């Protein structure tokens, strides 16, 4: 009996398949099979948010999520967060507000911020901090991250670019 199987799913809008081991995680799948390194394993316990990936639009910890679970789903990573064309309002706001230092945690924060804004278009600073509490930044750019999410929310509400909104 083989501990390997083939899975089929949509990755960043493209139908793909992979032959995986039963114990393989989503982060391993993305890195080893597709060369995508935006989701990073840091704590290996699902506590830091560096490995955040969206599966059918919901954030999961890629270091704990088995690759087999994505069979038949749609997976989105930071590599295509810009839809292949331009940065979205969340990414632009992070850059404009300096909401990153080393950048290691940034992909997870961006994906979580996008999910937050999809659910709550005008979150308060307290809601932002609570929603992002599962993401850790070793550099301590938390104030800038909250600022960036607020800027992105205002930009989404106005339907303008960050340059037009003053950040």
C-alpha positions in Angstrom: 0.0 0.0 0.0 1.4 3.4 -1.0 1.3 6.4 1.2 1.2 8.7 -1.8 -1.8 10.0 -3.8 -2.5 12.5 -6.5 -4.6 15.5 -5.6 -6.2 18.1 -7.9 -7.0 21.6 -6.9 -7.0 25.2 -8.1 -3.8 27.2 -7.2 -4.0 30.9 -7.7 -6.6 30.5 -10.4 -4.9 27.7 -12.2 -6.0 24.0 -12.2 -3.1 21.9 -10.9 -2.3 18.4 -9.6 0.4 17.0 -7.4 1.5 13.5 -6.3 1.9 13.9 -2.5 2.8 11.9 0.6 0.0 11.4 3.1 2.0 13.3 5.8 2.9 16.3 3.6 1.7 19.7 4.7 0.3 22.5 2.6 3.5 24.6 3.1 5.6 21.6 1.9 3.3 21.1 -1.1 3.5 24.8 -2.1 7.3 25.0 -1.7 8.4 21.6 -3.0 5.9 21.1 -5.8 5.2 24.6 -7.0 8.2 26.7 -5.9 6.0 29.1 -3.9 7.7 30.4 -0.8 5.4 33.2 0.4 3.9 30.9 3.1 6.7 30.3 5.5 7.0 27.7 8.2 8.3 29.4 11.3 6.8 28.0 14.5 5.5 24.7 13.0 2.6 24.9 15.5 0.1 27.1 13.8 0.7 29.9 16.2 2.6 32.7 14.3 0.6 33.2 11.0 3.7 33.1 8.8 2.3 30.1 6.9 -1.1 31.6 6.2 -2.8 30.4 3.0 -6.4 30.8 1.9 -8.3 27.6 1.2 -11.7 28.3 -0.4 -11.3 31.9 0.9 -10.6 31.0 4.5 -7.2 31.4 6.2 -5.5 28.2 7.3 -2.1 27.5 8.9 -0.2 25.8 6.1 2.3 24.3 8.5 -0.5 22.2 10.1 -2.9 21.8 7.2 -2.4 18.5 5.4 -1.8 18.9 1.6 -4.4 16.1 1.0 -7.1 18.4 2.4 -6.8 20.8 -0.6 -8.0 18.1 -3.0 -10.9 19.7 -4.9 -10.4 23.2 -3.3 -9.2 26.6 -4.4 -5.9 27.7 -2.8 -4.7 31.3 -2.9 -1.2 32.4 -1.8 0.5 35.7 -1.5 2.2 35.1 -4.8 -1.0 35.9 -6.7 -2.5 38.3 -4.2 -2.1 40.9 -6.8 -4.0 38.9 -9.4 -0.9 39.0 -11.6 -1.3 42.6 -12.5 -0.8 45.1 -9.8 -0.7 45.4 -6.0 -4.1 45.5 -4.3 -5.1 48.1 -1.8 -3.9 46.0 1.2 -0.5 45.5 -0.3 -0.2 49.2 -1.3 -1.3 50.2 2.2 1.3 48.0 3.9 4.0 49.6 1.7 2.8 53.1 2.2 2.5 52.7 6.0 5.8 50.9 6.4 3.9 47.9 7.9 6.8 45.6 7.6 10.4 45.5 8.5 12.1 42.2 7.6 9.0 41.0 5.7 9.0 37.5 7.0 5.5 37.8 8.5 4.1 40.2 5.9 2.4 37.6 3.5 0.4 36.2 6.4 -0.7 39.6 7.6 -1.7 40.7 4.1 -3.9 37.6 3.5 -5.5 37.9 7.0 -6.1 41.7 6.5 -7.7 41.0 3.2 -10.0 38.4 4.8 -10.8 40.8 7.6 -11.8 43.6 5.2 -13.9 41.2 3.2 -15.8 40.3 6.3 -15.7 43.7 8.0 -15.2 46.5 5.5 -14.7 49.2 8.2 -13.0 47.5 11.2 -12.1 49.5 14.3 -8.5 49.4 15.5 -9.6 47.0 18.3 -11.2 44.7 15.7 -8.1 44.7 13.6 -5.8 43.9 16.5 -8.2 41.1 17.6 -8.5 39.6 14.1 -4.8 39.7 13.5 -3.8 38.4 17.0 -2.9 35.0 15.5 -0.2 36.6 13.4 3.1 37.5 15.1 5.7 40.1 13.9 9.1 39.7 15.5 10.1 43.2 14.4 7.1 44.8 16.2 5.5 46.7 13.4 2.1 46.3 14.9 1.1 50.0 15.0 2.0 50.3 11.3 0.1 47.1 10.4 -3.1 48.5 12.1 -2.6 51.8 10.3 -2.2 49.9 7.0 -5.4 48.0 7.4 -7.3 51.2 8.2 -5.8 52.9 5.1 -6.8 49.8 3.0 -10.3 49.9 4.4 -10.7 53.6 3.6 -9.3 53.0 0.1 -11.7 50.2 -0.5 -14.6 52.3 0.7 -13.7 55.1 -1.6 -12.8 52.9 -4.5 -9.5 54.8 -5.0 -5.9 54.0 -5.0 -3.6 54.6 -2.0 -1.9 57.4 -3.9 -5.3 59.2 -4.3 -6.2 58.6 -0.6 -3.1 60.4 0.7 -1.1 57.4 1.8 
